[in-house]
Amino acid sequence: MQSSLDSWLKEDWIPNTAAPSAAGSSSAPEGRSGVSAPTDTTVVTDEKPFTLQSYADKWKVYHENKAKMNEGKPKEASHIDAVNALPVIGK
């Protein structure tokens, strides 16, 4: 599960949130600090403190970029459409 999240962050989230208008972009993935596993020395980075607004801004940029990438491509099959198509359950 962790490797799946790490690959999604590396391949999808970071490239789609790296916009010229996004202020305060960092090299570490969102939700992670520059500090790795506990060691004898603690590394402190000069990153800005995390705010919910910064996450919301990145979320907006991510979805705008994903919409631009998926523009003109066929949409994935919806589970709602599949259930609605069933003879007894569907409409």
Summary of the structure (lengths in Angstrom):
residues: 91
radius of gyration: 19.0
end to end distance: 37.1
largest distance: 64.0
contacts: 149
relative contact order: 0.11
helix: 45%
strand: 0%
